[in-house]
Amino acid sequence: MLDIREPEELAVCIIDGSVTISMQQVPNELEGLPRETPLIIVCHHGMRSAMVTEFLRRNGFDNAWNLAGGIDAWSRHIEPDMPRY
């Protein structure tokens, strides 16, 4: 998981094991991102992560996938005890 939310959002909740890189920093961090394993992009509701997913795919990351509904959907369907904002 690649969580692209801002530090104040990350302070509320995070999916264990996620790598965190703010949306603005993703272009600077392409070399460090995996290309051979699935890369799930996460934001709050899925809109920013959809944009980053498309950016990554245009840059050769065929393994990039958007988490539809973002961490908000994750907290409702997968981890209901997770704080929401």
PyRosetta script that sets phi, psi and omega in degrees:
from pyrosetta import init, pose_from_sequence

init()
pose = pose_from_sequence("MLDIREPEELAVCIIDGSVTISMQQVPNELEGLPRETPLIIVCHHGMRSAMVTEFLRRNGFDNAWNLAGGIDAWSRHIEPDMPRY")
pose.set_psi(1, 136.0)
pose.set_omega(1, 174.0)
pose.set_phi(2, -116.1)
pose.set_psi(2, 108.6)
pose.set_omega(2, -179.0)
pose.set_phi(3, -93.4)
pose.set_psi(3, 117.4)
pose.set_omega(3, -174.6)
pose.set_phi(4, -102.3)
pose.set_psi(4, 12.5)
pose.set_omega(4, -179.0)
pose.set_phi(5, -72.9)
pose.set_psi(5, 167.0)
pose.set_omega(5, -179.0)
pose.set_phi(6, -81.1)
pose.set_psi(6, 158.7)
pose.set_omega(6, -176.7)
pose.set_phi(7, -53.2)
pose.set_psi(7, -39.0)
pose.set_omega(7, -179.9)
pose.set_phi(8, -66.8)
pose.set_psi(8, -28.4)
pose.set_omega(8, 175.8)
pose.set_phi(9, -75.5)
pose.set_psi(9, -41.6)
pose.set_omega(9, 179.5)
pose.set_phi(10, -62.1)
pose.set_psi(10, -29.5)
pose.set_omega(10, 179.7)
pose.set_phi(11, -66.0)
pose.set_psi(11, -23.4)
pose.set_omega(11, -179.5)
pose.set_phi(12, -79.3)
pose.set_psi(12, -47.1)
pose.set_omega(12, -177.8)
pose.set_phi(13, -165.2)
pose.set_psi(13, 157.2)
pose.set_omega(13, 178.6)
pose.set_phi(14, -155.8)
pose.set_psi(14, 149.3)
pose.set_omega(14, 175.1)
pose.set_phi(15, -82.2)
pose.set_psi(15, 124.7)
pose.set_omega(15, -179.2)
pose.set_phi(16, -52.5)
pose.set_psi(16, 135.2)
pose.set_omega(16, 177.7)
pose.set_phi(17, 88.2)
pose.set_psi(17, -2.3)
pose.set_omega(17, -179.7)
pose.set_phi(18, -70.8)
pose.set_psi(18, 146.6)
pose.set_omega(18, 169.2)
pose.set_phi(19, -92.8)
pose.set_psi(19, 135.8)
pose.set_omega(19, -178.5)
pose.set_phi(20, -113.3)
pose.set_psi(20, 123.2)
pose.set_omega(20, 173.9)
pose.set_phi(21, -141.7)
pose.set_psi(21, 121.1)
pose.set_omega(21, -179.2)
pose.set_phi(22, -61.6)
pose.set_psi(22, 153.0)
pose.set_omega(22, -176.3)
pose.set_phi(23, -51.2)
pose.set_psi(23, -43.2)
pose.set_omega(23, -177.6)
pose.set_phi(24, -66.7)
pose.set_psi(24, -24.8)
pose.set_omega(24, -176.9)
pose.set_phi(25, -90.2)
pose.set_psi(25, -12.1)
pose.set_omega(25, -177.3)
pose.set_phi(26, -53.3)
pose.set_psi(26, -46.2)
pose.set_omega(26, 179.9)
pose.set_phi(27, -58.0)
pose.set_psi(27, -29.7)
pose.set_omega(27, -179.9)
pose.set_phi(28, -80.8)
pose.set_psi(28, -12.3)
pose.set_omega(28, -173.1)
pose.set_phi(29, -113.0)
pose.set_psi(29, 13.5)
pose.set_omega(29, -175.9)
pose.set_phi(30, -57.4)
pose.set_psi(30, -38.9)
pose.set_omega(30, -177.4)
pose.set_phi(31, -61.1)
pose.set_psi(31, -30.4)
pose.set_omega(31, -177.0)
pose.set_phi(32, -89.3)
pose.set_psi(32, -3.8)
pose.set_omega(32, -178.1)
pose.set_phi(33, -88.5)
pose.set_psi(33, 142.2)
pose.set_omega(33, -179.8)
pose.set_phi(34, -71.9)
pose.set_psi(34, 145.1)
pose.set_omega(34, 177.1)
pose.set_phi(35, -113.5)
pose.set_psi(35, -14.2)
pose.set_omega(35, -173.5)
pose.set_phi(36, -101.9)
pose.set_psi(36, -6.6)
pose.set_omega(36, 176.9)
pose.set_phi(37, -123.0)
pose.set_psi(37, 156.3)
pose.set_omega(37, 178.9)
pose.set_phi(38, -56.7)
pose.set_psi(38, 139.5)
pose.set_omega(38, 179.8)
pose.set_phi(39, -123.6)
pose.set_psi(39, 105.4)
pose.set_omega(39, -177.4)
pose.set_phi(40, -95.1)
pose.set_psi(40, 122.7)
pose.set_omega(40, -176.7)
pose.set_phi(41, -98.1)
pose.set_psi(41, 132.4)
pose.set_omega(41, -173.3)
pose.set_phi(42, -127.0)
pose.set_psi(42, 136.4)
pose.set_omega(42, 167.7)
pose.set_phi(43, -136.1)
pose.set_psi(43, -156.9)
pose.set_omega(43, -177.4)
pose.set_phi(44, -73.0)
pose.set_psi(44, -55.1)
pose.set_omega(44, -177.8)
pose.set_phi(45, -118.8)
pose.set_psi(45, -1.1)
pose.set_omega(45, 176.5)
pose.set_phi(46, 102.8)
pose.set_psi(46, -3.8)
pose.set_omega(46, -178.3)
pose.set_phi(47, -80.4)
pose.set_psi(47, -49.1)
pose.set_omega(47, 177.9)
pose.set_phi(48, -64.6)
pose.set_psi(48, -40.6)
pose.set_omega(48, -179.5)
pose.set_phi(49, -66.4)
pose.set_psi(49, -30.5)
pose.set_omega(49, 175.5)
pose.set_phi(50, -64.2)
pose.set_psi(50, -41.5)
pose.set_omega(50, 178.5)
pose.set_phi(51, -65.3)
pose.set_psi(51, -42.6)
pose.set_omega(51, 179.5)
pose.set_phi(52, -67.4)
pose.set_psi(52, -38.4)
pose.set_omega(52, 177.5)
pose.set_phi(53, -59.5)
pose.set_psi(53, -44.9)
pose.set_omega(53, 178.6)
pose.set_phi(54, -64.5)
pose.set_psi(54, -40.9)
pose.set_omega(54, 176.8)
pose.set_phi(55, -59.7)
pose.set_psi(55, -47.3)
pose.set_omega(55, -179.7)
pose.set_phi(56, -62.9)
pose.set_psi(56, -42.2)
pose.set_omega(56, 178.8)
pose.set_phi(57, -63.0)
pose.set_psi(57, -38.9)
pose.set_omega(57, 176.7)
pose.set_phi(58, -65.7)
pose.set_psi(58, -19.3)
pose.set_omega(58, -179.9)
pose.set_phi(59, -106.0)
pose.set_psi(59, 24.4)
pose.set_omega(59, 171.7)
pose.set_phi(60, 90.7)
pose.set_psi(60, 7.1)
pose.set_omega(60, 178.9)
pose.set_phi(61, -93.3)
pose.set_psi(61, 81.0)
pose.set_omega(61, 178.5)
pose.set_phi(62, -68.9)
pose.set_psi(62, -11.9)
pose.set_omega(62, -178.4)
pose.set_phi(63, -90.7)
pose.set_psi(63, 2.8)
pose.set_omega(63, -177.1)
pose.set_phi(64, -84.1)
pose.set_psi(64, 133.7)
pose.set_omega(64, -179.9)
pose.set_phi(65, -137.0)
pose.set_psi(65, 140.1)
pose.set_omega(65, 177.3)
pose.set_phi(66, -86.7)
pose.set_psi(66, 136.3)
pose.set_omega(66, 172.6)
pose.set_phi(67, -85.0)
pose.set_psi(67, 98.6)
pose.set_omega(67, -178.3)
pose.set_phi(68, -58.0)
pose.set_psi(68, 131.4)
pose.set_omega(68, 179.9)
pose.set_phi(69, 85.9)
pose.set_psi(69, -8.4)
pose.set_omega(69, 175.3)
pose.set_phi(70, 61.2)
pose.set_psi(70, -161.8)
pose.set_omega(70, -177.8)
pose.set_phi(71, -68.2)
pose.set_psi(71, -22.2)
pose.set_omega(71, 176.1)
pose.set_phi(72, -63.3)
pose.set_psi(72, -46.9)
pose.set_omega(72, 177.6)
pose.set_phi(73, -66.1)
pose.set_psi(73, -39.4)
pose.set_omega(73, 177.9)
pose.set_phi(74, -57.0)
pose.set_psi(74, -46.3)
pose.set_omega(74, -177.3)
pose.set_phi(75, -68.1)
pose.set_psi(75, -28.6)
pose.set_omega(75, 178.4)
pose.set_phi(76, -80.3)
pose.set_psi(76, -36.5)
pose.set_omega(76, -171.7)
pose.set_phi(77, -106.4)
pose.set_psi(77, -28.5)
pose.set_omega(77, -174.1)
pose.set_phi(78, -108.7)
pose.set_psi(78, -45.8)
pose.set_omega(78, -173.7)
pose.set_phi(79, -130.3)
pose.set_psi(79, 74.8)
pose.set_omega(79, -172.6)
pose.set_phi(80, -63.2)
pose.set_psi(80, -17.5)
pose.set_omega(80, 177.4)
pose.set_phi(81, -83.5)
pose.set_psi(81, -6.2)
pose.set_omega(81, 179.9)
pose.set_phi(82, -68.7)
pose.set_psi(82, 135.4)
pose.set_omega(82, 175.7)
pose.set_phi(83, -60.7)
pose.set_psi(83, 145.8)
pose.set_omega(83, 178.7)
pose.set_phi(84, -119.2)
pose.set_psi(84, 156.6)
pose.set_omega(84, 176.4)
pose.set_phi(85, -142.3)
pose.dump_pdb("model.pdb")
